[in-house]
Structures are given as structure tokens and as C-alpha cells.
Amino acid sequence: MSSSRQREARMSESLPCPECGAMQMSYTVENCQTEDGLTIRRLRHLKCSACGARFFDDEAMHRIQKERANRPLAHAV
Ligand SMILES: [Zn+2]
């Protein structure tokens, strides 16, 4: 009578890359720059070490939105 719930959803495993299909997608912490030139320092996100594609999960997206909201308005309209 043991509840064998051994499903550990660890996020540290490599995942298949949607871009190139290589099992080289893994979480990395790096500075990232968004399309509009905003730099997010030490952002945790998925990166494919085969083709270099970056992907942002929900957590990363929230982080980006936060940083964007805090950004000083350099180009205020
Ligand atoms: Zn790739």
C-alpha cells in the first residue's frame, strides 16, 4: 500500500527543440534581449545548444513583462 507517485517533473532535462528537433533544449540563465531592445539580465529560459534558438516559458514571459514595466521610458511618446 504505497502511493508510488514517482513522477518528478524536473525541468532540468533536455527537451526537443521545435526549431531543429535536436534534444538539446535545456534551461539556461543568460542575459537576453527582446525585439524592442530591452535587456533582461540573468533570465532563465530555454535555449537550444544545437541551433541557438531561445524560448521563453510562462515564467520567463512574466519576468520580461515585469522588466518592461519597470523600464525607464527612454522613448516616451
Ligand atoms: Zn534547435
PDB file of the backbone (N, CA, C, O) and the ligand in Angstrom, with CONECT records:
HET     ZN  A 101       1
ATOM      1  N   MET A   1       0.823  -1.200   0.000  1.00  0.00           N
ATOM      2  CA  MET A   1       0.000   0.000   0.000  1.00  0.00           C
ATOM      3  C   MET A   1       0.861   1.257   0.000  1.00  0.00           C
ATOM      4  O   MET A   1       0.897   2.035   0.953  1.00  0.00           O
ATOM      5  N   SER A   2       1.506   1.395  -1.050  1.00  0.00           N
ATOM      6  CA  SER A   2       2.351   2.571  -1.179  1.00  0.00           C
ATOM      7  C   SER A   2       1.886   3.437  -2.338  1.00  0.00           C
ATOM      8  O   SER A   2       1.653   2.946  -3.443  1.00  0.00           O
ATOM      9  N   SER A   3       1.759   4.671  -2.086  1.00  0.00           N
ATOM     10  CA  SER A   3       1.402   5.577  -3.171  1.00  0.00           C
ATOM     11  C   SER A   3       2.665   5.923  -3.957  1.00  0.00           C
ATOM     12  O   SER A   3       3.427   6.818  -3.592  1.00  0.00           O
ATOM     13  N   SER A   4       2.849   5.209  -5.007  1.00  0.00           N
ATOM     14  CA  SER A   4       4.087   5.393  -5.767  1.00  0.00           C
ATOM     15  C   SER A   4       3.938   6.507  -6.795  1.00  0.00           C
ATOM     16  O   SER A   4       3.734   6.267  -7.985  1.00  0.00           O
ATOM     17  N   ARG A   5       4.043   7.671  -6.317  1.00  0.00           N
ATOM     18  CA  ARG A   5       3.984   8.809  -7.235  1.00  0.00           C
ATOM     19  C   ARG A   5       5.400   9.276  -7.502  1.00  0.00           C
ATOM     20  O   ARG A   5       5.881  10.234  -6.898  1.00  0.00           O
ATOM     21  N   GLN A   6       6.035   8.608  -8.386  1.00  0.00           N
ATOM     22  CA  GLN A   6       7.445   8.908  -8.633  1.00  0.00           C
ATOM     23  C   GLN A   6       7.619   9.777  -9.875  1.00  0.00           C
ATOM     24  O   GLN A   6       8.665   9.759 -10.525  1.00  0.00           O
ATOM     25  N   ARG A   7       6.584  10.527 -10.183  1.00  0.00           N
ATOM     26  CA  ARG A   7       6.692  11.355 -11.383  1.00  0.00           C
ATOM     27  C   ARG A   7       7.297  12.713 -11.049  1.00  0.00           C
ATOM     28  O   ARG A   7       6.582  13.674 -10.763  1.00  0.00           O
ATOM     29  N   GLU A   8       8.550  12.772 -11.089  1.00  0.00           N
ATOM     30  CA  GLU A   8       9.191  14.043 -10.791  1.00  0.00           C
ATOM     31  C   GLU A   8       9.355  14.848 -12.061  1.00  0.00           C
ATOM     32  O   GLU A   8      10.140  14.514 -12.949  1.00  0.00           O
ATOM     33  N   ALA A   9       8.600  15.903 -12.113  1.00  0.00           N
ATOM     34  CA  ALA A   9       8.664  16.750 -13.302  1.00  0.00           C
ATOM     35  C   ALA A   9       9.825  17.723 -13.178  1.00  0.00           C
ATOM     36  O   ALA A   9       9.642  18.920 -12.960  1.00  0.00           O
ATOM     37  N   ARG A  10      10.960  17.203 -13.314  1.00  0.00           N
ATOM     38  CA  ARG A  10      12.148  18.054 -13.231  1.00  0.00           C
ATOM     39  C   ARG A  10      12.326  18.817 -14.534  1.00  0.00           C
ATOM     40  O   ARG A  10      12.201  18.257 -15.623  1.00  0.00           O
ATOM     41  N   MET A  11      12.615  20.089 -14.405  1.00  0.00           N
ATOM     42  CA  MET A  11      12.758  20.917 -15.602  1.00  0.00           C
ATOM     43  C   MET A  11      14.193  20.961 -16.114  1.00  0.00           C
ATOM     44  O   MET A  11      14.522  21.730 -17.017  1.00  0.00           O
ATOM     45  N   SER A  12      15.021  20.140 -15.533  1.00  0.00           N
ATOM     46  CA  SER A  12      16.427  20.219 -15.915  1.00  0.00           C
ATOM     47  C   SER A  12      16.764  19.263 -17.053  1.00  0.00           C
ATOM     48  O   SER A  12      17.907  19.199 -17.506  1.00  0.00           O
ATOM     49  N   GLU A  13      15.756  18.519 -17.511  1.00  0.00           N
ATOM     50  CA  GLU A  13      16.024  17.589 -18.598  1.00  0.00           C
ATOM     51  C   GLU A  13      16.068  18.312 -19.940  1.00  0.00           C
ATOM     52  O   GLU A  13      15.533  19.409 -20.099  1.00  0.00           O
ATOM     53  N   SER A  14      16.704  17.680 -20.869  1.00  0.00           N
ATOM     54  CA  SER A  14      16.740  18.249 -22.203  1.00  0.00           C
ATOM     55  C   SER A  14      15.429  17.962 -22.918  1.00  0.00           C
ATOM     56  O   SER A  14      14.833  16.897 -22.755  1.00  0.00           O
ATOM     57  N   LEU A  15      15.000  18.917 -23.701  1.00  0.00           N
ATOM     58  CA  LEU A  15      13.753  18.788 -24.445  1.00  0.00           C
ATOM     59  C   LEU A  15      14.037  18.917 -25.930  1.00  0.00           C
ATOM     60  O   LEU A  15      15.040  19.510 -26.327  1.00  0.00           O
ATOM     61  N   PRO A  16      13.145  18.358 -26.756  1.00  0.00           N
ATOM     62  CA  PRO A  16      13.330  18.514 -28.207  1.00  0.00           C
ATOM     63  C   PRO A  16      13.104  19.954 -28.635  1.00  0.00           C
ATOM     64  O   PRO A  16      12.172  20.611 -28.171  1.00  0.00           O
ATOM     65  N   CYS A  17      13.950  20.431 -29.510  1.00  0.00           N
ATOM     66  CA  CYS A  17      13.841  21.806 -30.000  1.00  0.00           C
ATOM     67  C   CYS A  17      12.799  21.878 -31.106  1.00  0.00           C
ATOM     68  O   CYS A  17      12.871  21.110 -32.065  1.00  0.00           O
ATOM     69  N   PRO A  18      11.836  22.781 -30.996  1.00  0.00           N
ATOM     70  CA  PRO A  18      10.812  22.933 -32.037  1.00  0.00           C
ATOM     71  C   PRO A  18      11.400  23.437 -33.351  1.00  0.00           C
ATOM     72  O   PRO A  18      10.809  23.248 -34.414  1.00  0.00           O
ATOM     73  N   GLU A  19      12.551  24.069 -33.278  1.00  0.00           N
ATOM     74  CA  GLU A  19      13.161  24.628 -34.478  1.00  0.00           C
ATOM     75  C   GLU A  19      13.922  23.577 -35.280  1.00  0.00           C
ATOM     76  O   GLU A  19      13.708  23.436 -36.484  1.00  0.00           O
ATOM     77  N   CYS A  20      14.796  22.853 -34.623  1.00  0.00           N
ATOM     78  CA  CYS A  20      15.664  21.930 -35.354  1.00  0.00           C
ATOM     79  C   CYS A  20      15.455  20.473 -34.949  1.00  0.00           C
ATOM     80  O   CYS A  20      15.983  19.565 -35.592  1.00  0.00           O
ATOM     81  N   GLY A  21      14.684  20.249 -33.881  1.00  0.00           N
ATOM     82  CA  GLY A  21      14.361  18.880 -33.497  1.00  0.00           C
ATOM     83  C   GLY A  21      15.401  18.198 -32.635  1.00  0.00           C
ATOM     84  O   GLY A  21      15.195  17.065 -32.201  1.00  0.00           O
ATOM     85  N   ALA A  22      16.510  18.862 -32.378  1.00  0.00           N
ATOM     86  CA  ALA A  22      17.551  18.250 -31.565  1.00  0.00           C
ATOM     87  C   ALA A  22      17.132  18.207 -30.099  1.00  0.00           C
ATOM     88  O   ALA A  22      16.455  19.109 -29.604  1.00  0.00           O
ATOM     89  N   MET A  23      17.542  17.153 -29.422  1.00  0.00           N
ATOM     90  CA  MET A  23      17.231  17.064 -27.998  1.00  0.00           C
ATOM     91  C   MET A  23      18.240  17.892 -27.204  1.00  0.00           C
ATOM     92  O   MET A  23      18.936  17.377 -26.328  1.00  0.00           O
ATOM     93  N   GLN A  24      18.302  19.138 -27.517  1.00  0.00           N
ATOM     94  CA  GLN A  24      19.333  19.986 -26.922  1.00  0.00           C
ATOM     95  C   GLN A  24      18.750  21.200 -26.232  1.00  0.00           C
ATOM     96  O   GLN A  24      19.473  22.121 -25.851  1.00  0.00           O
ATOM     97  N   MET A  25      17.442  21.195 -26.074  1.00  0.00           N
ATOM     98  CA  MET A  25      16.825  22.315 -25.385  1.00  0.00           C
ATOM     99  C   MET A  25      16.972  22.123 -23.885  1.00  0.00           C
ATOM    100  O   MET A  25      16.550  21.104 -23.338  1.00  0.00           O
ATOM    101  N   SER A  26      17.555  23.076 -23.240  1.00  0.00           N
ATOM    102  CA  SER A  26      17.653  22.983 -21.793  1.00  0.00           C
ATOM    103  C   SER A  26      17.653  24.381 -21.188  1.00  0.00           C
ATOM    104  O   SER A  26      17.939  25.374 -21.857  1.00  0.00           O
ATOM    105  N   TYR A  27      17.327  24.423 -19.920  1.00  0.00           N
ATOM    106  CA  TYR A  27      17.262  25.725 -19.255  1.00  0.00           C
ATOM    107  C   TYR A  27      18.651  26.304 -19.063  1.00  0.00           C
ATOM    108  O   TYR A  27      19.606  25.616 -18.704  1.00  0.00           O
ATOM    109  N   THR A  28      18.713  27.579 -19.316  1.00  0.00           N
ATOM    110  CA  THR A  28      19.964  28.280 -19.132  1.00  0.00           C
ATOM    111  C   THR A  28      19.663  29.645 -18.541  1.00  0.00           C
ATOM    112  O   THR A  28      18.558  30.163 -18.706  1.00  0.00           O
ATOM    113  N   VAL A  29      20.610  30.216 -17.871  1.00  0.00           N
ATOM    114  CA  VAL A  29      20.446  31.560 -17.324  1.00  0.00           C
ATOM    115  C   VAL A  29      21.430  32.486 -18.010  1.00  0.00           C
ATOM    116  O   VAL A  29      22.643  32.397 -17.819  1.00  0.00           O
ATOM    117  N   GLU A  30      20.877  33.370 -18.805  1.00  0.00           N
ATOM    118  CA  GLU A  30      21.721  34.298 -19.541  1.00  0.00           C
ATOM    119  C   GLU A  30      21.015  35.637 -19.661  1.00  0.00           C
ATOM    120  O   GLU A  30      19.810  35.743 -19.435  1.00  0.00           O
ATOM    121  N   ASN A  31      21.773  36.641 -20.014  1.00  0.00           N
ATOM    122  CA  ASN A  31      21.147  37.913 -20.348  1.00  0.00           C
ATOM    123  C   ASN A  31      20.462  37.758 -21.696  1.00  0.00           C
ATOM    124  O   ASN A  31      21.020  37.175 -22.626  1.00  0.00           O
ATOM    125  N   CYS A  32      19.258  38.280 -21.791  1.00  0.00           N
ATOM    126  CA  CYS A  32      18.522  38.182 -23.039  1.00  0.00           C
ATOM    127  C   CYS A  32      18.080  39.561 -23.495  1.00  0.00           C
ATOM    128  O   CYS A  32      17.849  40.464 -22.691  1.00  0.00           O
ATOM    129  N   GLN A  33      17.972  39.692 -24.794  1.00  0.00           N
ATOM    130  CA  GLN A  33      17.478  40.955 -25.335  1.00  0.00           C
ATOM    131  C   GLN A  33      16.221  40.680 -26.140  1.00  0.00           C
ATOM    132  O   GLN A  33      16.179  39.782 -26.982  1.00  0.00           O
ATOM    133  N   THR A  34      15.203  41.471 -25.862  1.00  0.00           N
ATOM    134  CA  THR A  34      13.951  41.296 -26.584  1.00  0.00           C
ATOM    135  C   THR A  34      14.004  42.063 -27.905  1.00  0.00           C
ATOM    136  O   THR A  34      14.951  42.800 -28.176  1.00  0.00           O
ATOM    137  N   GLU A  35      12.977  41.875 -28.707  1.00  0.00           N
ATOM    138  CA  GLU A  35      12.946  42.507 -30.028  1.00  0.00           C
ATOM    139  C   GLU A  35      13.001  44.023 -29.941  1.00  0.00           C
ATOM    140  O   GLU A  35      13.556  44.693 -30.811  1.00  0.00           O
ATOM    141  N   ASP A  36      12.413  44.548 -28.876  1.00  0.00           N
ATOM    142  CA  ASP A  36      12.386  46.007 -28.763  1.00  0.00           C
ATOM    143  C   ASP A  36      13.563  46.570 -27.977  1.00  0.00           C
ATOM    144  O   ASP A  36      13.532  47.704 -27.501  1.00  0.00           O
ATOM    145  N   GLY A  37      14.597  45.752 -27.856  1.00  0.00           N
ATOM    146  CA  GLY A  37      15.841  46.272 -27.296  1.00  0.00           C
ATOM    147  C   GLY A  37      15.934  46.259 -25.785  1.00  0.00           C
ATOM    148  O   GLY A  37      16.871  46.817 -25.213  1.00  0.00           O
ATOM    149  N   LEU A  38      14.986  45.636 -25.143  1.00  0.00           N
ATOM    150  CA  LEU A  38      15.034  45.553 -23.684  1.00  0.00           C
ATOM    151  C   LEU A  38      15.932  44.393 -23.263  1.00  0.00           C
ATOM    152  O   LEU A  38      15.779  43.269 -23.743  1.00  0.00           O
ATOM    153  N   THR A  39      16.853  44.673 -22.377  1.00  0.00           N
ATOM    154  CA  THR A  39      17.753  43.617 -21.915  1.00  0.00           C
ATOM    155  C   THR A  39      17.290  43.078 -20.569  1.00  0.00           C
ATOM    156  O   THR A  39      17.098  43.831 -19.615  1.00  0.00           O
ATOM    157  N   ILE A  40      17.116  41.789 -20.512  1.00  0.00           N
ATOM    158  CA  ILE A  40      16.736  41.133 -19.264  1.00  0.00           C
ATOM    159  C   ILE A  40      17.971  40.414 -18.748  1.00  0.00           C
ATOM    160  O   ILE A  40      18.498  39.516 -19.406  1.00  0.00           O
ATOM    161  N   ARG A  41      18.419  40.802 -17.595  1.00  0.00           N
ATOM    162  CA  ARG A  41      19.644  40.214 -17.075  1.00  0.00           C
ATOM    163  C   ARG A  41      19.340  38.918 -16.340  1.00  0.00           C
ATOM    164  O   ARG A  41      18.380  38.812 -15.577  1.00  0.00           O
ATOM    165  N   ARG A  42      20.186  37.951 -16.597  1.00  0.00           N
ATOM    166  CA  ARG A  42      20.095  36.657 -15.914  1.00  0.00           C
ATOM    167  C   ARG A  42      18.693  36.068 -15.976  1.00  0.00           C
ATOM    168  O   ARG A  42      18.116  35.688 -14.957  1.00  0.00           O
ATOM    169  N   LEU A  43      18.171  36.002 -17.158  1.00  0.00           N
ATOM    170  CA  LEU A  43      16.835  35.438 -17.357  1.00  0.00           C
ATOM    171  C   LEU A  43      16.944  33.927 -17.572  1.00  0.00           C
ATOM    172  O   LEU A  43      17.757  33.449 -18.363  1.00  0.00           O
ATOM    173  N   ARG A  44      16.105  33.198 -16.847  1.00  0.00           N
ATOM    174  CA  ARG A  44      16.084  31.748 -17.001  1.00  0.00           C
ATOM    175  C   ARG A  44      15.139  31.400 -18.135  1.00  0.00           C
ATOM    176  O   ARG A  44      13.954  31.732 -18.091  1.00  0.00           O
ATOM    177  N   HIS A  45      15.656  30.743 -19.131  1.00  0.00           N
ATOM    178  CA  HIS A  45      14.846  30.412 -20.291  1.00  0.00           C
ATOM    179  C   HIS A  45      15.397  29.161 -20.963  1.00  0.00           C
ATOM    180  O   HIS A  45      16.448  28.644 -20.583  1.00  0.00           O
ATOM    181  N   LEU A  46      14.675  28.691 -21.954  1.00  0.00           N
ATOM    182  CA  LEU A  46      15.110  27.513 -22.689  1.00  0.00           C
ATOM    183  C   LEU A  46      15.954  27.927 -23.886  1.00  0.00           C
ATOM    184  O   LEU A  46      15.626  28.864 -24.614  1.00  0.00           O
ATOM    185  N   LYS A  47      17.028  27.214 -24.060  1.00  0.00           N
ATOM    186  CA  LYS A  47      17.876  27.511 -25.201  1.00  0.00           C
ATOM    187  C   LYS A  47      18.330  26.207 -25.834  1.00  0.00           C
ATOM    188  O   LYS A  47      18.674  25.245 -25.148  1.00  0.00           O
ATOM    189  N   CYS A  48      18.322  26.201 -27.153  1.00  0.00           N
ATOM    190  CA  CYS A  48      18.803  25.035 -27.877  1.00  0.00           C
ATOM    191  C   CYS A  48      20.283  25.218 -28.157  1.00  0.00           C
ATOM    192  O   CYS A  48      20.688  26.199 -28.780  1.00  0.00           O
ATOM    193  N   SER A  49      21.083  24.279 -27.697  1.00  0.00           N
ATOM    194  CA  SER A  49      22.524  24.428 -27.900  1.00  0.00           C
ATOM    195  C   SER A  49      22.941  23.958 -29.283  1.00  0.00           C
ATOM    196  O   SER A  49      24.107  24.081 -29.659  1.00  0.00           O
ATOM    197  N   ALA A  50      21.994  23.420 -30.042  1.00  0.00           N
ATOM    198  CA  ALA A  50      22.310  23.000 -31.404  1.00  0.00           C
ATOM    199  C   ALA A  50      22.157  24.161 -32.382  1.00  0.00           C
ATOM    200  O   ALA A  50      23.057  24.433 -33.176  1.00  0.00           O
ATOM    201  N   CYS A  51      21.013  24.846 -32.321  1.00  0.00           N
ATOM    202  CA  CYS A  51      20.771  25.922 -33.283  1.00  0.00           C
ATOM    203  C   CYS A  51      20.728  27.296 -32.628  1.00  0.00           C
ATOM    204  O   CYS A  51      20.673  28.316 -33.314  1.00  0.00           O
ATOM    205  N   GLY A  52      20.754  27.319 -31.302  1.00  0.00           N
ATOM    206  CA  GLY A  52      20.813  28.602 -30.613  1.00  0.00           C
ATOM    207  C   GLY A  52      19.465  29.283 -30.429  1.00  0.00           C
ATOM    208  O   GLY A  52      19.403  30.420 -29.962  1.00  0.00           O
ATOM    209  N   ALA A  53      18.386  28.596 -30.792  1.00  0.00           N
ATOM    210  CA  ALA A  53      17.060  29.191 -30.642  1.00  0.00           C
ATOM    211  C   ALA A  53      16.724  29.341 -29.162  1.00  0.00           C
ATOM    212  O   ALA A  53      17.048  28.478 -28.345  1.00  0.00           O
ATOM    213  N   ARG A  54      16.075  30.440 -28.836  1.00  0.00           N
ATOM    214  CA  ARG A  54      15.671  30.680 -27.459  1.00  0.00           C
ATOM    215  C   ARG A  54      14.164  30.614 -27.347  1.00  0.00           C
ATOM    216  O   ARG A  54      13.437  31.045 -28.242  1.00  0.00           O
ATOM    217  N   PHE A  55      13.710  30.070 -26.241  1.00  0.00           N
ATOM    218  CA  PHE A  55      12.278  30.025 -25.998  1.00  0.00           C
ATOM    219  C   PHE A  55      11.993  30.444 -24.574  1.00  0.00           C
ATOM    220  O   PHE A  55      12.703  30.071 -23.640  1.00  0.00           O
ATOM    221  N   PHE A  56      10.940  31.226 -24.427  1.00  0.00           N
ATOM    222  CA  PHE A  56      10.579  31.728 -23.113  1.00  0.00           C
ATOM    223  C   PHE A  56       9.311  31.046 -22.620  1.00  0.00           C
ATOM    224  O   PHE A  56       8.282  31.051 -23.295  1.00  0.00           O
ATOM    225  N   ASP A  57       9.404  30.467 -21.447  1.00  0.00           N
ATOM    226  CA  ASP A  57       8.213  29.861 -20.863  1.00  0.00           C
ATOM    227  C   ASP A  57       7.419  30.929 -20.117  1.00  0.00           C
ATOM    228  O   ASP A  57       7.773  32.108 -20.143  1.00  0.00           O
ATOM    229  N   ASP A  58       6.359  30.515 -19.461  1.00  0.00           N
ATOM    230  CA  ASP A  58       5.491  31.478 -18.780  1.00  0.00           C
ATOM    231  C   ASP A  58       6.249  32.300 -17.753  1.00  0.00           C
ATOM    232  O   ASP A  58       6.061  33.510 -17.627  1.00  0.00           O
ATOM    233  N   GLU A  59       7.100  31.613 -17.033  1.00  0.00           N
ATOM    234  CA  GLU A  59       7.860  32.296 -16.001  1.00  0.00           C
ATOM    235  C   GLU A  59       8.753  33.378 -16.602  1.00  0.00           C
ATOM    236  O   GLU A  59       8.844  34.495 -16.092  1.00  0.00           O
ATOM    237  N   ALA A  60       9.403  33.013 -17.691  1.00  0.00           N
ATOM    238  CA  ALA A  60      10.283  33.970 -18.352  1.00  0.00           C
ATOM    239  C   ALA A  60       9.483  35.134 -18.933  1.00  0.00           C
ATOM    240  O   ALA A  60       9.918  36.284 -18.878  1.00  0.00           O
ATOM    241  N   MET A  61       8.312  34.827 -19.488  1.00  0.00           N
ATOM    242  CA  MET A  61       7.471  35.865 -20.064  1.00  0.00           C
ATOM    243  C   MET A  61       7.031  36.864 -18.996  1.00  0.00           C
ATOM    244  O   MET A  61       7.009  38.073 -19.224  1.00  0.00           O
ATOM    245  N   HIS A  62       6.688  36.339 -17.849  1.00  0.00           N
ATOM    246  CA  HIS A  62       6.291  37.216 -16.747  1.00  0.00           C
ATOM    247  C   HIS A  62       7.446  38.121 -16.343  1.00  0.00           C
ATOM    248  O   HIS A  62       7.273  39.308 -16.066  1.00  0.00           O
ATOM    249  N   ARG A  63       8.602  37.533 -16.321  1.00  0.00           N
ATOM    250  CA  ARG A  63       9.801  38.283 -15.952  1.00  0.00           C
ATOM    251  C   ARG A  63      10.026  39.416 -16.952  1.00  0.00           C
ATOM    252  O   ARG A  63      10.347  40.540 -16.566  1.00  0.00           O
ATOM    253  N   ILE A  64       9.856  39.114 -18.225  1.00  0.00           N
ATOM    254  CA  ILE A  64      10.054  40.117 -19.271  1.00  0.00           C
ATOM    255  C   ILE A  64       9.036  41.250 -19.127  1.00  0.00           C
ATOM    256  O   ILE A  64       9.375  42.427 -19.251  1.00  0.00           O
ATOM    257  N   GLN A  65       7.789  40.872 -18.864  1.00  0.00           N
ATOM    258  CA  GLN A  65       6.750  41.890 -18.709  1.00  0.00           C
ATOM    259  C   GLN A  65       7.031  42.786 -17.523  1.00  0.00           C
ATOM    260  O   GLN A  65       6.787  43.992 -17.560  1.00  0.00           O
ATOM    261  N   LYS A  66       7.544  42.182 -16.481  1.00  0.00           N
ATOM    262  CA  LYS A  66       7.882  42.943 -15.285  1.00  0.00           C
ATOM    263  C   LYS A  66       8.991  43.942 -15.581  1.00  0.00           C
ATOM    264  O   LYS A  66       8.906  45.121 -15.238  1.00  0.00           O
ATOM    265  N   GLU A  67      10.033  43.433 -16.231  1.00  0.00           N
ATOM    266  CA  GLU A  67      11.169  44.286 -16.567  1.00  0.00           C
ATOM    267  C   GLU A  67      10.724  45.419 -17.485  1.00  0.00           C
ATOM    268  O   GLU A  67      11.171  46.559 -17.357  1.00  0.00           O
ATOM    269  N   ARG A  68       9.852  45.085 -18.393  1.00  0.00           N
ATOM    270  CA  ARG A  68       9.369  46.087 -19.345  1.00  0.00           C
ATOM    271  C   ARG A  68       8.592  47.187 -18.620  1.00  0.00           C
ATOM    272  O   ARG A  68       8.693  48.369 -18.948  1.00  0.00           O
ATOM    273  N   ALA A  69       7.814  46.756 -17.625  1.00  0.00           N
ATOM    274  CA  ALA A  69       7.024  47.722 -16.863  1.00  0.00           C
ATOM    275  C   ALA A  69       7.927  48.634 -16.037  1.00  0.00           C
ATOM    276  O   ALA A  69       7.591  49.790 -15.776  1.00  0.00           O
ATOM    277  N   ASN A  70       9.069  48.101 -15.632  1.00  0.00           N
ATOM    278  CA  ASN A  70       9.993  48.878 -14.795  1.00  0.00           C
ATOM    279  C   ASN A  70      10.946  49.729 -15.612  1.00  0.00           C
ATOM    280  O   ASN A  70      11.669  50.572 -15.081  1.00  0.00           O
ATOM    281  N   ARG A  71      10.933  49.497 -16.888  1.00  0.00           N
ATOM    282  CA  ARG A  71      11.905  50.186 -17.726  1.00  0.00           C
ATOM    283  C   ARG A  71      11.640  51.690 -17.755  1.00  0.00           C
ATOM    284  O   ARG A  71      10.500  52.124 -17.923  1.00  0.00           O
ATOM    285  N   PRO A  72      12.681  52.465 -17.591  1.00  0.00           N
ATOM    286  CA  PRO A  72      12.523  53.910 -17.743  1.00  0.00           C
ATOM    287  C   PRO A  72      12.130  54.240 -19.181  1.00  0.00           C
ATOM    288  O   PRO A  72      12.664  53.663 -20.128  1.00  0.00           O
ATOM    289  N   LEU A  73      11.222  55.143 -19.329  1.00  0.00           N
ATOM    290  CA  LEU A  73      10.713  55.429 -20.661  1.00  0.00           C
ATOM    291  C   LEU A  73      11.683  56.294 -21.444  1.00  0.00           C
ATOM    292  O   LEU A  73      11.628  57.523 -21.402  1.00  0.00           O
ATOM    293  N   ALA A  74      12.562  55.629 -22.151  1.00  0.00           N
ATOM    294  CA  ALA A  74      13.568  56.352 -22.932  1.00  0.00           C
ATOM    295  C   ALA A  74      12.922  56.980 -24.162  1.00  0.00           C
ATOM    296  O   ALA A  74      13.284  58.075 -24.590  1.00  0.00           O
ATOM    297  N   HIS A  75      11.964  56.259 -24.711  1.00  0.00           N
ATOM    298  CA  HIS A  75      11.315  56.746 -25.921  1.00  0.00           C
ATOM    299  C   HIS A  75       9.838  57.072 -25.647  1.00  0.00           C
ATOM    300  O   HIS A  75       8.938  56.631 -26.361  1.00  0.00           O
ATOM    301  N   ALA A  76       9.637  57.827 -24.631  1.00  0.00           N
ATOM    302  CA  ALA A  76       8.261  58.165 -24.281  1.00  0.00           C
ATOM    303  C   ALA A  76       7.595  58.950 -25.408  1.00  0.00           C
ATOM    304  O   ALA A  76       8.198  59.843 -26.002  1.00  0.00           O
ATOM    305  N   VAL A  77       6.391  58.613 -25.678  1.00  0.00           N
ATOM    306  CA  VAL A  77       5.679  59.298 -26.762  1.00  0.00           C
ATOM    307  C   VAL A  77       5.076  60.593 -26.229  1.00  0.00           C
ATOM    308  O   VAL A  77       4.431  61.328 -26.977  1.00  0.00           O
TER     309      VAL A  77
HETATM  310 ZN    ZN A 101      17.398  23.836 -32.124  1.00  0.00          ZN2+
END
